[in-house]
Amino acid sequence: MQVIADLQLHSKYSRAVSPNMVLPEICAWTKRKGMGLVATGDWTHPLWMREIKGYLEELGNGLLKLKNANPDDPLFLLATEVSCIYSQGGKGRRVHTLIWVPTIASADRINKEMTRRGCNLMSDGRPIIGLTSIQVAQLVLSIEPKALIIPAHAWTPWFSV
């Protein structure tokens, strides 16, 4: 089975992103481009999570769809990105981390724990948090073992993973 997907994007709550990046528009453009799967982006942002809950419904298999969707509308996958800025080994580290989870409930629990640990999730769709990459992975996987976590932007002209 072939799946054409965009697995990482940002909502209107991220810096330098169009205010038109709302779920119905994301769905329409995803469909127009021939994709069947698209990331929600930014579920760490409380206002965007409220929109996710208002516009989407879970299918019980880790995917979501627009409420009252047409059968050929694309499906959504809960995805977000956090910017981890911290010191380690005497050096400043800046690592963007992508996180996908299968349920809104697990995203809510992760958001609650990040907030408890001092992360300001209202600051941006891709919030800057003071947790290390390891702390983020431990936090997320302790709440949702089925989560997928990967570093973003893992290639530069000078270095790649």
HELIX and SHEET records of a PDB file:
HELIX    1   1 LEU A   23  ARG A   32  1                                  10    
HELIX    2   2 PRO A   46  TYR A   55  1                                  10    
HELIX    3   3 ILE A  104  ARG A  116  1                                  13    
HELIX    4   4 SER A  133  ILE A  143  1                                  11    
SHEET    1   A 5 ALA A   5  ASP A   6  0                                        
SHEET    2   A 5 LEU A  37  ALA A  39  1                                        
SHEET    3   A 5 LEU A  75  GLN A  88  1                                        
SHEET    4   A 5 LEU A  63  LEU A  66 -1                                        
SHEET    5   A 5 LEU A  56  GLU A  58 -1                                        
SHEET    1   B 5 ALA A   5  ASP A   6  0                                        
SHEET    2   B 5 LEU A  37  ALA A  39  1                                        
SHEET    3   B 5 LEU A  75  GLN A  88  1                                        
SHEET    4   B 5 LYS A  91  VAL A 101 -1                                        
SHEET    5   B 5 LEU A 148  PRO A 151 -1                                        
SHEET    1   C 4 ALA A   5  ASP A   6  0                                        
SHEET    2   C 4 LEU A  37  ALA A  39  1                                        
SHEET    3   C 4 LEU A  75  GLN A  88  1                                        
SHEET    4   C 4 ILE A 128  ILE A 129  1                                        
END                                                                             
